[in-house]
Amino acid sequence: DKKAYLDIIHTYMEVHGTVHGSSTLYIPGYVKNHGILSGRDLQFLLRETK
């Protein structure tokens, strides 16, 4: 079950995603969704994780 997998990860760290449209209905509320990102914006976001 995908949600159970995310639940386990969420107990140890923040969970982020890049989900767009009606698919967002299926992601748990604790997922920080950034929506669709350009390649450049994705690189900026990934740099923040260092």
Number of C-alpha atoms within 10 A of each C-alpha: 5 7 11 9 9 16 14 10 12 14 9 8 8 11 15 13 13 13 18 13 8 7 8 15 10 9 15 13 9 12 17 14 16 13 13 13 13 9 9 9 11 13 11 11 13 10 9 7 6 5
